[in-house]
Amino acid sequence: MDKKIIANWKMNPQTLEEAKELFSAEIAGALAHPNVNTVICPPFVFIEELAKIDNKHLGAQDIFWEERGAFTGEISIEMLKNFGVAHVLIGHSDRRYVVGESDEVINKKIKAAIRADVAPILLVGERSREDDKGKVLEQQLSVDLAGLSKEEISKVLIAYEPVWAISTSDNAEADTPKKTLEAVRMIKKIISEKFQLDYGPVLYGGSVNENNVVDFLKHEDVGGGVIGGASLRKEEFMHILKIVSEI
């Protein structure tokens, strides 16, 4: 199975000119390595213009759960589909712990994405190294996926991304492949027990870069990576795509 690489630009860059330059370079890398399923998630404000360059690899960083209405400042999945967006990040730790989104809200967003036939990328993981990983994952997955059928859950791309490992966190460092595989197996076990589904590979995010991407993605149970900081460095991101294409 081809690996999937998700670029999450977060609230970067600051100008449309910079966004076009970065996007064009990363799309060139994606087209050069078609056996890697590449998705680039820029800030909302750049999506319309970037879609004119390429609308086959576009993802969004968030959505609101209603299609329309009096929801000031929000953006619906139907709006984003106008520009070819086919993937959306949901439940990122920035949304969970900075904005304060609950698992119930995340559940609504996943359902909205599935209704719109857009693939949700659900990010789960513990906040600190001291947290009970199994307990956190069970809580998140139980609520985030509540009310979904087996078929619908199979459409959700689950990414394990412990907050403490994210490159923008204090003293961040990537998890070890061994511990990541333990977390991936926990996720698969929870889904099997809660939803009676044999779930496939899980993505990993958290300080993934050109130096460690193979260590994680060479494992069959790790289906790809969510790339944060390294996705803002075009040469490194393109190198990551090349490396992953050869796994």
DRENDO-1510 file (C-alpha; in Angstrom, 1 decimal, always signed):
<recs>
REC; n; res; u; v; w
REC; 1; MET; +0.0; +0.0; +0.0 .
REC; 2; ASP; +1.3; +3.5; -0.9 .
REC; 3; LYS; +2.3; +5.6; +2.0 .
REC; 4; LYS; +0.5; +8.9; +2.7 .
REC; 5; ILE; +2.3; +12.1; +3.6 .
REC; 6; ILE; +0.2; +15.0; +5.0 .
REC; 7; ALA; +1.8; +18.5; +5.1 .
REC; 8; ASN; +0.3; +20.7; +7.8 .
REC; 9; TRP; +1.5; +24.3; +7.3 .
REC; 10; LYS; -0.5; +25.5; +10.4 .
REC; 11; MET; -0.6; +29.4; +10.5 .
REC; 12; ASN; +2.2; +29.8; +7.9 .
REC; 13; PRO; +3.4; +31.4; +5.7 .
REC; 14; GLN; +2.4; +35.0; +6.0 .
REC; 15; THR; +2.0; +36.0; +2.4 .
REC; 16; LEU; +0.2; +34.6; -0.7 .
REC; 17; GLU; +3.5; +34.9; -2.6 .
REC; 18; GLU; +5.3; +32.7; -0.1 .
REC; 19; ALA; +2.4; +30.2; -0.1 .
REC; 20; LYS; +2.5; +29.9; -3.9 .
REC; 21; GLU; +6.2; +29.4; -4.0 .
REC; 22; LEU; +6.1; +26.7; -1.3 .
REC; 23; PHE; +3.0; +25.0; -2.7 .
REC; 24; SER; +4.4; +24.9; -6.3 .
REC; 25; ALA; +7.7; +23.3; -5.1 .
REC; 26; GLU; +5.8; +20.7; -3.0 .
REC; 27; ILE; +3.4; +19.9; -5.8 .
REC; 28; ALA; +6.4; +19.3; -8.1 .
REC; 29; GLY; +7.7; +16.8; -5.5 .
REC; 30; ALA; +4.3; +15.2; -5.3 .
REC; 31; LEU; +4.0; +14.8; -9.0 .
REC; 32; ALA; +7.5; +13.4; -9.2 .
REC; 33; HIS; +6.6; +10.7; -6.7 .
REC; 34; PRO; +3.1; +9.6; -7.6 .
REC; 35; ASN; +3.4; +6.4; -5.5 .
REC; 36; VAL; +3.3; +8.7; -2.4 .
REC; 37; ASN; -0.2; +10.0; -1.6 .
REC; 38; THR; +0.6; +13.6; -0.8 .
REC; 39; VAL; -1.8; +16.0; +0.8 .
REC; 40; ILE; -1.0; +19.6; +1.5 .
REC; 41; CYS; -3.0; +21.5; +4.1 .
REC; 42; PRO; -2.4; +25.3; +3.9 .
REC; 43; PRO; -4.3; +28.0; +5.8 .
REC; 44; PHE; -7.9; +28.6; +4.5 .
REC; 45; VAL; -7.1; +32.0; +3.0 .
REC; 46; PHE; -4.7; +30.5; +0.5 .
REC; 47; ILE; -6.7; +27.6; -0.7 .
REC; 48; GLU; -8.6; +29.3; -3.5 .
REC; 49; GLU; -5.4; +30.6; -5.2 .
REC; 50; LEU; -3.4; +27.4; -4.6 .
REC; 51; ALA; -6.2; +25.3; -6.1 .
REC; 52; LYS; -5.4; +27.1; -9.4 .
REC; 53; ILE; -2.0; +25.6; -9.3 .
REC; 54; ASP; -3.2; +22.1; -8.3 .
REC; 55; ASN; -6.4; +21.0; -6.7 .
REC; 56; LYS; -5.6; +17.3; -6.6 .
REC; 57; HIS; -3.5; +17.4; -3.5 .
REC; 58; LEU; -5.3; +19.9; -1.3 .
REC; 59; GLY; -6.4; +19.4; +2.2 .
REC; 60; ALA; -7.8; +21.7; +4.9 .
REC; 61; GLN; -6.7; +22.2; +8.5 .
REC; 62; ASP; -10.2; +22.3; +10.0 .
REC; 63; ILE; -13.9; +22.6; +9.2 .
REC; 64; PHE; -17.2; +23.5; +11.0 .
REC; 65; TRP; -19.8; +20.8; +11.3 .
REC; 66; GLU; -22.7; +22.6; +9.7 .
REC; 67; GLU; -23.2; +23.2; +6.0 .
REC; 68; ARG; -24.5; +26.7; +6.4 .
REC; 69; GLY; -26.0; +29.2; +8.8 .
REC; 70; ALA; -25.2; +31.9; +11.4 .
REC; 71; PHE; -21.8; +30.7; +12.4 .
REC; 72; THR; -19.6; +33.8; +12.2 .
REC; 73; GLY; -16.0; +33.1; +11.2 .
REC; 74; GLU; -16.6; +29.4; +10.4 .
REC; 75; ILE; -16.0; +27.5; +7.1 .
REC; 76; SER; -18.0; +24.5; +6.0 .
REC; 77; ILE; -16.7; +21.5; +4.2 .
REC; 78; GLU; -19.1; +22.3; +1.3 .
REC; 79; MET; -17.3; +25.6; +0.8 .
REC; 80; LEU; -14.0; +23.9; +0.7 .
REC; 81; LYS; -15.1; +21.3; -1.8 .
REC; 82; ASN; -15.5; +24.1; -4.4 .
REC; 83; PHE; -11.7; +24.1; -4.6 .
REC; 84; GLY; -11.1; +20.4; -4.7 .
REC; 85; VAL; -10.3; +19.8; -1.0 .
REC; 86; ALA; -10.6; +16.1; -0.5 .
REC; 87; HIS; -9.0; +15.7; +3.0 .
REC; 88; VAL; -9.4; +17.6; +6.3 .
REC; 89; LEU; -7.4; +17.5; +9.5 .
REC; 90; ILE; -9.7; +17.0; +12.5 .
REC; 91; GLY; -8.8; +16.9; +16.2 .
REC; 92; HIS; -5.3; +18.4; +15.9 .
REC; 93; SER; -3.8; +19.1; +19.3 .
REC; 94; ASP; -3.8; +22.8; +18.4 .
REC; 95; ARG; -7.5; +22.6; +18.2 .
REC; 96; ARG; -8.0; +20.4; +21.2 .
REC; 97; TYR; -5.7; +22.1; +23.7 .
REC; 98; VAL; -5.3; +25.7; +22.4 .
REC; 99; VAL; -8.8; +26.3; +21.0 .
REC; 100; GLY; -10.5; +23.9; +23.5 .
REC; 101; GLU; -12.4; +21.6; +21.2 .
REC; 102; SER; -14.0; +18.7; +22.9 .
REC; 103; ASP; -14.2; +15.1; +21.6 .
REC; 104; GLU; -17.9; +15.7; +21.0 .
REC; 105; VAL; -17.2; +18.6; +18.7 .
REC; 106; ILE; -14.5; +16.5; +16.9 .
REC; 107; ASN; -17.1; +13.8; +16.4 .
REC; 108; LYS; -19.5; +16.2; +14.7 .
REC; 109; LYS; -16.8; +17.4; +12.4 .
REC; 110; ILE; -15.8; +13.8; +11.4 .
REC; 111; LYS; -19.5; +13.1; +10.6 .
REC; 112; ALA; -19.7; +16.3; +8.5 .
REC; 113; ALA; -16.6; +15.4; +6.5 .
REC; 114; ILE; -17.9; +11.9; +5.8 .
REC; 115; ARG; -21.3; +13.2; +4.8 .
REC; 116; ALA; -19.5; +15.4; +2.3 .
REC; 117; ASP; -17.4; +12.5; +1.0 .
REC; 118; VAL; -14.2; +14.2; +2.2 .
REC; 119; ALA; -11.6; +12.1; +4.1 .
REC; 120; PRO; -11.2; +13.1; +7.7 .
REC; 121; ILE; -7.7; +12.8; +9.2 .
REC; 122; LEU; -8.3; +12.3; +12.9 .
REC; 123; LEU; -5.3; +13.2; +15.1 .
REC; 124; VAL; -5.2; +11.5; +18.5 .
REC; 125; GLY; -2.5; +11.2; +21.2 .
REC; 126; GLU; -1.6; +12.0; +24.8 .
REC; 127; ARG; -0.6; +15.5; +25.8 .
REC; 128; SER; +2.5; +14.7; +28.0 .
REC; 129; ARG; +4.8; +11.8; +28.4 .
REC; 130; GLU; +3.4; +11.2; +31.9 .
REC; 131; ASP; -0.2; +10.6; +30.6 .
REC; 132; ASP; -1.7; +7.2; +30.5 .
REC; 133; LYS; -1.5; +6.6; +26.7 .
REC; 134; GLY; -4.0; +3.8; +26.6 .
REC; 135; LYS; -6.6; +5.7; +28.6 .
REC; 136; VAL; -6.2; +8.8; +26.5 .
REC; 137; LEU; -6.5; +7.0; +23.3 .
REC; 138; GLU; -9.5; +5.0; +24.4 .
REC; 139; GLN; -11.3; +8.2; +25.6 .
REC; 140; GLN; -10.5; +10.0; +22.3 .
REC; 141; LEU; -11.4; +7.2; +19.9 .
REC; 142; SER; -14.5; +6.2; +21.8 .
REC; 143; VAL; -16.1; +9.6; +21.5 .
REC; 144; ASP; -14.5; +10.8; +18.3 .
REC; 145; LEU; -15.8; +7.8; +16.4 .
REC; 146; ALA; -19.1; +7.4; +18.3 .
REC; 147; GLY; -22.2; +6.8; +16.1 .
REC; 148; LEU; -20.2; +5.9; +13.0 .
REC; 149; SER; -20.7; +2.6; +11.1 .
REC; 150; LYS; -17.8; +0.3; +10.4 .
REC; 151; GLU; -17.7; +1.5; +6.8 .
REC; 152; GLU; -17.6; +5.1; +7.9 .
REC; 153; ILE; -14.8; +4.4; +10.4 .
REC; 154; SER; -12.8; +2.7; +7.7 .
REC; 155; LYS; -12.9; +6.1; +5.8 .
REC; 156; VAL; -11.3; +7.9; +8.7 .
REC; 157; LEU; -7.5; +8.3; +8.5 .
REC; 158; ILE; -6.3; +8.0; +12.0 .
REC; 159; ALA; -2.9; +9.6; +13.0 .
REC; 160; TYR; -1.2; +9.1; +16.2 .
REC; 161; GLU; +0.5; +12.4; +17.2 .
REC; 162; PRO; +1.5; +12.7; +20.8 .
REC; 163; VAL; +1.5; +16.4; +21.7 .
REC; 164; TRP; +4.9; +16.3; +23.5 .
REC; 165; ALA; +6.5; +15.1; +20.3 .
REC; 166; ILE; +5.3; +17.9; +18.0 .
REC; 167; SER; +8.2; +20.1; +16.9 .
REC; 168; THR; +6.6; +23.3; +18.2 .
REC; 169; SER; +6.2; +21.9; +21.7 .
REC; 170; ASP; +8.8; +22.7; +24.4 .
REC; 171; ASN; +11.6; +20.2; +24.4 .
REC; 172; ALA; +10.0; +18.3; +21.6 .
REC; 173; GLU; +11.5; +15.2; +20.1 .
REC; 174; ALA; +10.0; +12.5; +17.9 .
REC; 175; ASP; +8.6; +9.4; +19.6 .
REC; 176; THR; +10.7; +6.2; +19.1 .
REC; 177; PRO; +9.5; +3.8; +16.4 .
REC; 178; LYS; +9.1; +1.1; +19.0 .
REC; 179; LYS; +6.7; +3.2; +21.2 .
REC; 180; THR; +4.9; +4.5; +18.1 .
REC; 181; LEU; +4.2; +0.9; +17.1 .
REC; 182; GLU; +2.9; +0.2; +20.6 .
REC; 183; ALA; +0.5; +3.1; +20.3 .
REC; 184; VAL; -0.6; +2.1; +16.8 .
REC; 185; ARG; -1.4; -1.4; +18.1 .
REC; 186; MET; -3.3; +0.1; +21.0 .
REC; 187; ILE; -5.4; +2.2; +18.5 .
REC; 188; LYS; -6.1; -0.9; +16.4 .
REC; 189; LYS; -7.0; -2.9; +19.5 .
REC; 190; ILE; -9.4; -0.2; +20.8 .
REC; 191; ILE; -11.1; +0.1; +17.4 .
REC; 192; SER; -11.4; -3.7; +17.2 .
REC; 193; GLU; -12.9; -4.0; +20.7 .
REC; 194; LYS; -15.2; -0.9; +20.6 .
REC; 195; PHE; -16.3; -1.1; +17.0 .
REC; 196; GLN; -15.6; -4.7; +15.9 .
REC; 197; LEU; -13.5; -3.5; +13.0 .
REC; 198; ASP; -10.1; -4.6; +11.8 .
REC; 199; TYR; -8.6; -1.2; +11.2 .
REC; 200; GLY; -5.7; -0.7; +8.8 .
REC; 201; PRO; -2.4; +1.2; +9.1 .
REC; 202; VAL; -2.2; +4.3; +11.3 .
REC; 203; LEU; -0.3; +7.5; +10.4 .
REC; 204; TYR; +2.3; +9.0; +12.7 .
REC; 205; GLY; +3.0; +12.7; +13.4 .
REC; 206; GLY; +5.4; +14.5; +15.7 .
REC; 207; SER; +8.8; +15.9; +14.7 .
REC; 208; VAL; +8.9; +13.8; +11.5 .
REC; 209; ASN; +11.7; +14.9; +9.3 .
REC; 210; GLU; +14.0; +13.7; +6.5 .
REC; 211; ASN; +16.3; +12.0; +9.1 .
REC; 212; ASN; +13.8; +9.9; +10.8 .
REC; 213; VAL; +10.9; +9.3; +8.4 .
REC; 214; VAL; +12.1; +5.9; +7.3 .
REC; 215; ASP; +12.4; +4.7; +10.9 .
REC; 216; PHE; +8.7; +5.2; +11.2 .
REC; 217; LEU; +7.2; +4.5; +7.8 .
REC; 218; LYS; +9.2; +1.3; +7.1 .
REC; 219; HIS; +6.8; -0.5; +9.3 .
REC; 220; GLU; +3.7; -2.0; +7.7 .
REC; 221; ASP; +1.3; -0.8; +10.4 .
REC; 222; VAL; +2.4; +2.9; +9.9 .
REC; 223; GLY; +0.7; +4.1; +6.8 .
REC; 224; GLY; +2.2; +7.5; +6.5 .
REC; 225; GLY; +3.2; +10.6; +8.3 .
REC; 226; VAL; +1.9; +14.0; +9.3 .
REC; 227; ILE; +4.6; +16.6; +8.7 .
REC; 228; GLY; +4.5; +19.9; +10.4 .
REC; 229; GLY; +7.7; +22.1; +10.6 .
REC; 230; ALA; +9.5; +20.2; +7.9 .
REC; 231; SER; +6.6; +20.9; +5.5 .
REC; 232; LEU; +7.6; +24.6; +5.6 .
REC; 233; ARG; +11.1; +23.8; +4.3 .
REC; 234; LYS; +10.4; +23.0; +0.7 .
REC; 235; GLU; +13.7; +21.2; -0.1 .
REC; 236; GLU; +13.4; +19.0; +3.0 .
REC; 237; PHE; +9.8; +18.2; +2.2 .
REC; 238; MET; +10.6; +17.2; -1.3 .
REC; 239; HIS; +13.4; +15.1; +0.0 .
REC; 240; ILE; +11.0; +13.4; +2.4 .
REC; 241; LEU; +8.7; +12.5; -0.6 .
REC; 242; LYS; +11.6; +11.0; -2.4 .
REC; 243; ILE; +12.7; +9.0; +0.6 .
REC; 244; VAL; +9.2; +7.7; +1.2 .
REC; 245; SER; +8.7; +6.8; -2.5 .
REC; 246; GLU; +11.6; +4.4; -2.1 .
REC; 247; ILE; +10.4; +2.6; +1.0 .
</recs>
